[in-house]
Amino acid sequence: MTENPAARLRARLDPARPALAMAAHNAISAKLAAEAGFDAIWGSGFELSAAHAVPDASILSWATHLAAMRAMVERSEEHTSELQS
């Protein structure tokens, strides 16, 4: 049974060792962060707005945000799957 991303993150959280997270603004940067071995990858409106060359002022739609986050999860999970194979 494959754990979901939230369960994998919770398993890595340890009060004795802070988790290292990397920001990503698209699927390629998420894959690079996964390949580099970061404990977590996050995407925010700031990174996404910067990638689309617009101010971080809620200009991009939620659909755009969701599509970008889904693409980031898919790419980082592809890398995780490659490591487990």
N, C-alpha and C positions, 0 to 999 in steps of 0.2 A: 504494500500500500504506500503510495507516494504522499509525503507530508505536504501540506499547503505552505505557501511562502511565509505566512504569519507564524506557523508552528516552527518552521526552520529558524526564523529570527529569534523567537522566544528561547529556543534550545541553545542559541549562541550567546544569549545575554547572561553575563556573569558579573556580579558586583565587584569581584576582584580584578576583572580585566575589562576595561571599557570597550565597547564595540566600535569599530572604525567604519564610518559610513562615507560614501562618496556621492556627490551630486551628479545627476545625469540630466541632459536636456533632450536626448533622443535615443533611439534604440542602439545606435552604434556606441555612444558613450556609455550606455548601460552595459553593453557587452564587454567593453574595455575595462570597466570597473569590476565586473564579475571575473574577468580573466586575471586582473591584478590581485584578486583575492580579498577584496573588501568584505566585511561582515554584512553590510547592508548597502543598498542603493536607494536614494530618494530622488524624486522629481518634484519640483515645485513650480508654481506659477511664474516665479522670477526667471528660472532657467528656460522654461518653455517660451515665455515672452521674448527673452533675449534671442532665442533660436529663431523666432519669427520676426525679429527686428521691430517689435512694437513695445511700447511702455508697459510696465507691469501695473496695469490699471483696469483689469477685468475686461480687456478688449477681446481676448480670445474666448470662444464659446466653450462650454463644458464638454461638448462633443469632441472638440479639438484636444482638450486636456485628457479626456478618457482614452481617445485613440492613441495619444502619445504614451500614456502610462501603460496601456495594454501592450503596445509594441515593446516598451522597455522590459516589461515582465517576461514577454515571450523570448526576447533575445537573451536575457540573463538566465532564464530557465533552460534555454538550449545549451548554454555553456555548462550549467550545473549538470544537465543530463549527460553531456560529453564526458565530464569528470567521473561520473558514477558508472559509466560503461566500461 
